[in-house]
Amino acid sequence: MSVTIFHNPRCSKSRSSLAILNEQGLEPEIRLYLDNPPTAGELKSILAMLNIPARNLLRRGESEYKLLNLADPDVSEIDIIKAMTEYPRLIERPIVIKDGKAVIGRPPEKILSLF
């Protein structure tokens, strides 16, 4: 069983999600997405697995959110995805992927729905 976590070790929710995976006896592939950002294609795939629009994956508290005016409802899905590839801090975390399904670990216990 292949499991991947888009992880930020500085984030408590991300650390808690990783701990839950480890408690389940899993050693997921850890994707440090701030160092290795997803491509636009990967983000589109993740969004499809999450079944949400790109806007719902944005972290609204980040300075880049305001700087890029991403609150504007006229900003396109493509432009939001492009912003997330250029500024990965904008991506909500953690994201756990297993067998073509994904969950945002907020709260961390949500990832258990994958198992």
VONUVO-493710 format. One record per residue: y, x, z negated of N, C-alpha, C in turn; residue number from 1; residue in one letter. Coordinates in Angstrom, 3 decimals, m for minus. Each point is the difference from the previous one (the first is absolute). Layout:
// residues N
+----------+----------+----------+----------+----------+----------+----------+----------+----------+-----+------+
|      n.Y |      n.X |      n.Z |     ca.Y |     ca.X |     ca.Z |      c.Y |      c.X |      c.Z |  nr | rest |
+----------+----------+----------+----------+----------+----------+----------+----------+----------+-----+------+
|        Y |        X |        Z |        Y |        X |        Z |        Y |        X |        Z | NUM |    a |
...
+----------+----------+----------+----------+----------+----------+----------+----------+----------+-----+------+
This chain:
// residues 115
+----------+----------+----------+----------+----------+----------+----------+----------+----------+-----+------+
|      n.Y |      n.X |      n.Z |     ca.Y |     ca.X |     ca.Z |      c.Y |      c.X |      c.Z |  nr | rest |
+----------+----------+----------+----------+----------+----------+----------+----------+----------+-----+------+
|   m1.167 |    0.840 |    0.000 |    1.167 |   m0.840 |    0.000 |    1.235 |    0.889 |    0.000 |   1 |    m |
|    0.844 |   m0.166 |    0.992 |    1.204 |    0.807 |    0.150 |    1.206 |   m0.739 |   m0.579 |   2 |    s |
|    0.688 |    0.657 |   m0.904 |    1.188 |   m0.575 |   m0.622 |    1.121 |    1.019 |    0.110 |   3 |    v |
|    1.186 |   m0.488 |    0.374 |    1.183 |    0.850 |    0.097 |    1.096 |   m0.599 |   m0.855 |   4 |    t |
|    0.735 |    0.855 |   m0.692 |    1.162 |   m0.444 |   m0.755 |    1.228 |    0.754 |    0.499 |   5 |    i |
|    1.022 |   m0.763 |    0.355 |    1.302 |    0.592 |    0.316 |    0.680 |    0.165 |   m1.350 |   6 |    f |
|    0.111 |    1.241 |   m0.422 |    0.253 |    0.345 |   m1.396 |    1.272 |    0.817 |   m0.165 |   7 |    h |
|    0.707 |   m0.312 |   m1.100 |    1.118 |    0.815 |   m0.452 |   m0.290 |    0.326 |   m1.457 |   8 |    n |
|   m0.346 |    1.247 |   m0.300 |   m0.391 |    0.347 |   m1.361 |    1.106 |   m0.213 |   m1.034 |   9 |    p |
|    1.248 |   m0.145 |    0.435 |    1.107 |   m0.222 |   m0.936 |    0.143 |   m1.479 |   m0.372 |  10 |    r |
|   m0.735 |   m0.872 |    0.664 |    0.104 |   m1.447 |   m0.214 |   m1.092 |   m0.458 |   m0.972 |  11 |    c |
|    0.395 |   m0.685 |   m1.063 |   m0.980 |   m0.444 |   m1.001 |   m0.986 |   m1.014 |    0.581 |  12 |    s |
|    0.448 |   m0.880 |    0.891 |   m0.904 |   m0.990 |    0.604 |   m1.023 |    0.697 |    0.891 |  13 |    k |
|    0.443 |    1.027 |    0.675 |   m0.896 |    0.756 |    0.869 |   m1.036 |    0.757 |   m0.848 |  14 |    s |
|    0.451 |    0.621 |   m1.073 |   m0.932 |    0.714 |   m0.886 |   m1.002 |   m0.972 |   m0.624 |  15 |    r |
|    0.473 |   m1.178 |   m0.408 |   m0.896 |   m0.998 |   m0.592 |   m1.027 |   m0.488 |    1.016 |  16 |    s |
|    0.443 |   m0.206 |    1.239 |   m0.924 |   m0.449 |    1.053 |   m1.067 |    1.044 |    0.266 |  17 |    s |
|    0.400 |    1.268 |    0.039 |   m0.968 |    1.081 |    0.201 |   m0.990 |    0.047 |   m1.164 |  18 |    l |
|    0.488 |   m0.204 |   m1.206 |   m0.889 |   m0.008 |   m1.169 |   m1.010 |   m1.149 |    0.097 |  19 |    a |
|    0.447 |   m1.171 |    0.440 |   m0.914 |   m1.141 |    0.165 |   m1.082 |    0.343 |    1.021 |  20 |    i |
|    0.393 |    0.620 |    1.111 |   m0.987 |    0.394 |    1.009 |   m1.013 |    0.970 |   m0.590 |  21 |    l |
|    0.488 |    0.981 |   m0.760 |   m0.896 |    0.974 |   m0.616 |   m0.926 |   m0.667 |   m1.017 |  22 |    n |
|    0.518 |   m0.989 |   m0.745 |   m0.829 |   m0.727 |   m0.963 |   m1.107 |   m0.789 |    0.701 |  23 |    e |
|    0.234 |   m0.361 |    1.253 |   m1.009 |   m0.703 |    0.800 |   m1.018 |    0.982 |    0.600 |  24 |    q |
|    0.158 |    1.285 |   m0.337 |   m0.904 |    1.017 |    0.515 |    0.357 |    0.453 |    1.405 |  25 |    g |
|    1.218 |   m0.287 |    0.419 |    0.434 |    0.356 |    1.357 |    0.889 |    1.231 |   m0.027 |  26 |    l |
|   m0.165 |    0.825 |    1.015 |    0.893 |    1.130 |    0.207 |    0.666 |   m0.215 |    1.346 |  27 |    e |
|    1.129 |   m0.711 |   m0.011 |    0.638 |   m0.350 |    1.267 |    0.633 |    1.200 |    0.687 |  28 |    p |
|    0.190 |   m0.162 |    1.298 |    0.838 |    0.957 |    0.722 |    1.417 |   m0.265 |   m0.483 |  29 |    e |
|    0.656 |    1.030 |   m0.475 |    1.358 |   m0.145 |   m0.525 |    0.981 |    0.448 |    1.075 |  30 |    i |
|    0.802 |   m0.934 |    0.461 |    1.015 |    0.287 |    1.018 |    1.344 |    0.093 |   m0.705 |  31 |    r |
|    0.503 |    1.212 |   m0.133 |    1.320 |    0.208 |   m0.585 |    1.028 |   m0.317 |    1.087 |  32 |    l |
|    0.320 |   m1.283 |    0.103 |    0.753 |   m0.487 |    1.156 |    1.432 |    0.521 |    0.062 |  33 |    y |
|    0.542 |    0.490 |   m1.125 |    1.339 |    0.592 |    0.064 |   m0.042 |    1.343 |    0.719 |  34 |    l |
|   m1.116 |    0.728 |   m0.150 |   m0.187 |    1.284 |    0.678 |   m0.593 |   m0.167 |    1.386 |  35 |    d |
|   m0.766 |   m1.069 |    0.195 |   m0.708 |   m0.264 |    1.247 |    0.219 |   m1.476 |    0.376 |  36 |    n |
|    1.220 |   m0.309 |    0.486 |    0.334 |   m1.398 |    0.274 |   m0.880 |   m0.612 |    1.086 |  37 |    p |
|   m0.243 |   m1.294 |   m0.118 |   m0.771 |   m0.673 |    1.052 |    0.811 |   m0.096 |    1.287 |  38 |    p |
|   m0.703 |   m0.038 |    1.099 |    0.651 |   m0.198 |    1.294 |    0.327 |   m1.485 |    0.151 |  39 |    t |
|    0.783 |   m0.307 |    1.013 |    0.312 |   m1.406 |    0.280 |   m1.288 |   m0.780 |    0.261 |  40 |    a |
|   m0.936 |    0.607 |    0.733 |   m1.278 |   m0.662 |    0.279 |   m0.796 |   m0.259 |   m1.264 |  41 |    g |
|   m0.025 |    0.976 |   m0.905 |   m0.710 |   m0.188 |   m1.269 |    0.645 |   m1.114 |   m0.818 |  42 |    e |
|    1.332 |   m0.021 |   m0.025 |    0.685 |   m1.048 |   m0.750 |   m0.288 |   m1.378 |    0.576 |  43 |    l |
|   m0.007 |   m0.103 |    1.322 |   m0.315 |   m1.291 |    0.626 |   m1.404 |   m0.451 |   m0.391 |  44 |    k |
|   m0.930 |    0.940 |   m0.027 |   m1.374 |   m0.313 |   m0.394 |   m0.065 |   m0.438 |   m1.463 |  45 |    s |
|    0.702 |    0.706 |   m0.876 |    0.029 |   m0.341 |   m1.420 |    0.617 |   m1.380 |   m0.195 |  46 |    i |
|    1.104 |   m0.266 |    0.704 |    0.647 |   m1.310 |   m0.107 |   m0.939 |   m1.119 |    0.447 |  47 |    l |
|   m0.779 |    0.271 |    1.037 |   m0.970 |   m1.005 |    0.466 |   m1.072 |   m0.233 |   m1.066 |  48 |    a |
|   m0.464 |    1.076 |   m0.649 |   m0.998 |   m0.148 |   m1.060 |    0.566 |   m0.747 |   m1.199 |  49 |    m |
|    1.279 |    0.246 |   m0.298 |    0.658 |   m0.677 |   m1.117 |    0.397 |   m1.430 |    0.367 |  50 |    l |
|    0.094 |   m0.246 |    1.314 |    0.423 |   m1.306 |    0.512 |    1.406 |   m0.374 |   m0.485 |  51 |    n |
|    0.915 |    1.000 |    0.101 |    1.393 |   m0.225 |   m0.377 |    0.906 |    0.623 |    1.053 |  52 |    i |
|    1.252 |   m0.481 |    0.093 |    0.964 |    0.653 |    0.878 |    0.496 |    1.297 |   m0.638 |  53 |    p |
|    0.520 |    0.885 |    0.810 |    0.471 |    1.302 |   m0.480 |    1.028 |   m0.141 |   m1.115 |  54 |    a |
|    0.853 |   m0.987 |    0.099 |    1.047 |   m0.200 |   m1.009 |   m0.599 |   m0.154 |   m1.405 |  55 |    r |
|   m1.190 |   m0.577 |   m0.101 |   m0.637 |   m0.205 |   m1.304 |   m0.616 |    1.275 |   m0.579 |  56 |    n |
|   m0.003 |    1.066 |    0.781 |   m0.538 |    1.278 |   m0.485 |    1.126 |    0.950 |   m0.419 |  57 |    l |
|    1.233 |   m0.451 |    0.125 |    1.151 |    0.839 |   m0.337 |    0.276 |    0.022 |   m1.498 |  58 |    l |
|    0.350 |    1.177 |   m0.471 |    0.503 |    0.164 |   m1.370 |    1.518 |   m0.167 |    0.072 |  59 |    r |
|    0.478 |   m1.091 |   m0.520 |    1.407 |   m0.362 |    0.140 |    0.940 |    0.793 |   m0.907 |  60 |    r |
|   m0.537 |    0.687 |   m0.990 |    0.838 |    0.759 |   m0.927 |    0.327 |    1.411 |    0.457 |  61 |    g |
|   m0.572 |    0.430 |    1.096 |    0.228 |    1.366 |    0.475 |    1.366 |    0.108 |    0.688 |  62 |    e |
|    0.634 |    1.155 |   m0.129 |    1.329 |    0.196 |    0.600 |   m0.032 |   m0.177 |    1.518 |  63 |    s |
|   m1.101 |    0.382 |    0.635 |   m0.108 |   m0.133 |    1.458 |    0.021 |   m1.469 |    0.435 |  64 |    e |
|   m0.465 |   m0.884 |   m0.864 |    0.009 |   m1.432 |    0.310 |    1.436 |   m0.472 |    0.227 |  65 |    y |
|    0.880 |    0.435 |   m0.896 |    1.408 |   m0.372 |    0.127 |    0.660 |    0.769 |    1.140 |  66 |    k |
|   m0.279 |    1.296 |    0.078 |    0.598 |    0.860 |    1.015 |   m0.286 |   m0.495 |    1.416 |  67 |    l |
|   m1.220 |   m0.454 |    0.230 |   m0.410 |   m0.460 |    1.328 |    0.246 |   m1.499 |    0.209 |  68 |    l |
|    0.588 |   m0.648 |   m1.010 |    0.325 |   m1.424 |    0.089 |   m1.236 |   m0.845 |    0.299 |  69 |    n |
|   m1.102 |    0.324 |   m0.646 |   m1.264 |   m0.689 |    0.263 |   m0.047 |   m1.413 |   m0.582 |  70 |    l |
|    0.995 |   m0.360 |   m0.807 |    0.076 |   m1.371 |   m0.508 |    0.450 |   m0.964 |    1.098 |  71 |    a |
|    0.586 |    0.531 |    1.051 |    0.461 |   m0.834 |    1.116 |   m1.198 |   m0.694 |    0.638 |  72 |    d |
|   m0.024 |   m1.338 |    0.028 |   m1.149 |   m0.707 |    0.566 |   m0.183 |    0.226 |    1.504 |  73 |    p |
|    1.004 |    0.561 |    0.660 |   m0.108 |    0.259 |    1.439 |   m0.678 |    1.332 |    0.319 |  74 |    d |
|   m0.290 |    0.811 |   m1.030 |   m0.700 |    1.265 |    0.241 |   m1.424 |   m0.352 |    0.430 |  75 |    v |
|   m0.415 |    0.555 |    1.127 |   m1.303 |   m0.359 |    0.578 |   m1.169 |    0.644 |   m0.741 |  76 |    s |
|   m1.164 |   m0.581 |    0.211 |   m1.253 |    0.532 |   m0.548 |   m0.183 |    1.461 |    0.444 |  77 |    e |
|    0.272 |    0.265 |    1.253 |   m0.148 |    1.361 |    0.546 |    0.938 |    0.965 |   m0.705 |  78 |    i |
|    1.243 |   m0.427 |   m0.235 |    0.961 |    0.872 |   m0.673 |   m0.369 |    0.226 |   m1.469 |  79 |    d |
|   m0.571 |   m1.007 |   m0.638 |   m0.441 |    0.164 |   m1.390 |   m1.160 |    0.989 |   m0.061 |  80 |    i |
|   m0.941 |   m0.134 |    0.898 |   m1.133 |    0.936 |    0.046 |    0.492 |    1.412 |    0.269 |  81 |    i |
|    0.924 |    0.143 |    0.933 |    0.567 |    1.322 |    0.307 |    0.663 |    0.590 |   m1.240 |  82 |    k |
|    0.747 |   m0.816 |   m0.734 |    0.657 |    0.482 |   m1.219 |   m1.030 |    0.479 |   m1.018 |  83 |    a |
|   m1.112 |   m0.733 |   m0.134 |   m1.028 |    0.401 |   m0.969 |   m0.690 |    1.296 |    0.407 |  84 |    m |
|   m0.126 |    0.251 |    1.306 |   m0.611 |    1.266 |    0.415 |    0.946 |    1.171 |   m0.246 |  85 |    t |
|    1.298 |   m0.257 |    0.148 |    0.991 |    1.060 |   m0.200 |    0.335 |    0.215 |   m1.473 |  86 |    e |
|   m0.078 |   m1.077 |   m0.773 |    0.321 |    0.037 |   m1.428 |   m1.146 |   m0.654 |   m0.773 |  87 |    y |
|   m1.096 |    0.724 |   m0.198 |   m1.189 |   m0.614 |   m0.606 |    0.218 |   m0.524 |   m1.423 |  88 |    p |
|    1.086 |    0.425 |   m0.663 |    0.287 |   m0.564 |   m1.332 |    0.215 |   m1.504 |    0.075 |  89 |    r |
|    0.312 |   m0.502 |    1.191 |    0.221 |   m1.437 |    0.189 |   m1.287 |   m0.821 |   m0.083 |  90 |    l |
|   m1.147 |    0.663 |    0.110 |   m1.285 |   m0.702 |    0.031 |   m0.439 |   m0.353 |   m1.422 |  91 |    i |
|   m0.283 |   m1.292 |   m0.204 |   m0.509 |   m0.445 |   m1.309 |   m1.335 |    0.685 |   m0.267 |  92 |    e |
|   m0.245 |    0.296 |   m1.256 |   m1.202 |    0.718 |   m0.378 |   m0.578 |   m0.598 |   m1.260 |  93 |    r |
|   m1.226 |    0.335 |   m0.249 |   m0.989 |    0.657 |    0.846 |   m0.650 |   m1.011 |    0.947 |  94 |    p |
|   m0.507 |    0.506 |    1.079 |   m0.780 |   m0.816 |    0.929 |   m1.423 |    0.540 |   m0.031 |  95 |    i |
|   m0.958 |   m0.890 |   m0.220 |   m1.403 |    0.395 |    0.004 |   m0.673 |   m0.697 |    1.174 |  96 |    v |
|   m0.753 |    0.788 |    0.770 |   m0.672 |   m0.506 |    1.197 |   m1.493 |    0.222 |   m0.139 |  97 |    i |
|   m0.750 |   m1.071 |    0.312 |   m1.470 |    0.088 |   m0.025 |   m0.555 |   m0.947 |    1.055 |  98 |    k |
|   m0.839 |    0.519 |    0.867 |   m0.729 |   m0.808 |    0.986 |    0.904 |   m0.952 |    0.787 |  99 |    d |
|    1.117 |    0.509 |    0.480 |    0.885 |   m0.813 |    0.839 |    0.844 |   m1.000 |   m0.755 | 100 |    g |
|    0.025 |    0.101 |   m1.322 |    0.836 |   m0.867 |   m0.819 |    0.905 |    0.886 |   m0.847 | 101 |    k |
|    1.173 |   m0.530 |   m0.321 |    0.944 |    0.771 |   m0.809 |    0.642 |   m0.895 |   m1.046 | 102 |    a |
|    0.420 |    0.633 |   m1.095 |    0.683 |   m0.685 |   m1.089 |    1.075 |    0.939 |   m0.529 | 103 |    v |
|    1.142 |   m0.588 |   m0.370 |    1.030 |    0.755 |   m0.705 |   m0.314 |   m0.127 |   m1.491 | 104 |    i |
|   m0.104 |    1.113 |   m0.679 |   m0.380 |    0.019 |   m1.413 |    1.142 |   m0.326 |   m0.940 | 105 |    g |
|    0.565 |   m1.161 |    0.144 |    1.063 |   m0.495 |   m0.888 |   m0.331 |   m1.421 |   m0.379 | 106 |    r |
|   m0.535 |   m0.210 |   m1.152 |   m0.394 |    0.978 |   m1.014 |   m1.261 |    0.752 |    0.435 | 107 |    p |
|   m0.269 |    1.127 |   m0.633 |   m1.143 |    0.829 |    0.413 |   m1.330 |   m0.749 |    0.058 | 108 |    p |
|   m0.186 |   m0.974 |   m0.852 |   m1.264 |   m0.746 |   m0.043 |   m0.268 |   m0.757 |    1.295 | 109 |    e |
|    1.016 |   m0.218 |    0.811 |   m0.192 |   m0.699 |    1.269 |   m0.990 |    0.718 |    0.914 | 110 |    k |
|   m0.115 |    1.324 |   m0.159 |   m0.892 |    0.746 |    0.885 |   m1.460 |   m0.378 |   m0.221 | 111 |    i |
|   m0.311 |   m0.563 |   m1.169 |   m1.377 |   m0.411 |   m0.263 |   m0.463 |   m1.094 |    0.949 | 112 |    l |
|    0.936 |   m0.701 |    0.621 |   m0.383 |   m1.053 |    0.950 |   m0.689 |    0.566 |    1.233 | 113 |    s |
|    0.095 |    1.299 |    0.216 |   m0.670 |    0.644 |    1.131 |   m1.486 |    0.234 |   m0.268 | 114 |    l |
|   m0.424 |   m0.134 |   m1.265 |   m1.366 |    0.362 |   m0.386 |   m0.800 |   m1.187 |   m0.484 | 115 |    f |
+----------+----------+----------+----------+----------+----------+----------+----------+----------+-----+------+
